[in-house]
Amino acid sequence: MRKIQDRNKNDNQGTYCPVNVSNQILCPQGTYNQNFGSKTINDCLPCPDGTFGQQEGSASTKNCLPCSLGNYCPQRSPAPIACPSNYYCPSPMLQTPCPSGTYFSGNSATMIDSCVQCLLGSFCPGNGEGASPCQAGSYSDKLGNSK
């Protein structure tokens, strides 16, 4: 549940106060509101792609902090998200799957070079899916197999 503050004569920045409600509500993490007298949560604007906002009740984009490399921060992020396995994040705004025939078993990759060829006896379909062993009765005798 969101924290609330006592309602003042002029509602504060970083908050909104619905009609017929006596207390201001802090804008959630990952958002900010630089206006006074806001009435709905829609007045809390999202921190832009590539940034995150860990503080409730932010009044400015100055509270939207830059996301570091190896992490991904879509709009409204309350915290950085480590770039997941089988993806690489060349910027904090972009999460890209390893190409078919490759995979990455770790987290926080920043370059396509982190994606390595699929191993013998397995296949890597791409689209964020990792390496899978070949089905019983089948085999793969080459690196980088995608199916």
Phi, psi and omega in degrees: 000139182287147177289150177235155178238159175298141181284130177260173177304313176248116180302145185281160169294155179080006181224171169216158182216103180300153177302143179066020175243136186269351182239144174286149177245131179292139173299143183289165174306147179084004179225170176210161176212112182268000182265157173262150173074026180289146186252338184227162177297337178295344176282347175276108185277149181286142167300139183294161172310141178088001177228167176219155180231107184270353184258132172284150176075027179290141183252000185202160175293347176299337179272358174269108188272148179292139178277137182275159178302145183091354177240165181231132180226091174287170177312145177069017181293128174276344180200157176297146178247123178299134177303124188286167177299150180070014174226161168228150183239092182291342173212162180293355179256358189226123177244115188240129179289147173301143180297159178301144183089357179227166177205168173217118187274349180267199176233164171070029176291142180246348183227152178300332180297343176290335179283124183250159181299142176299142185280164175303140178082009179218171176222153182228101185288346184086199180055033177086358178272142182275195179285137176235143178290150176298149180292156178306134179088002177231168181208165175227120181253021177221153177283151174078022179291135181256348178209000000 
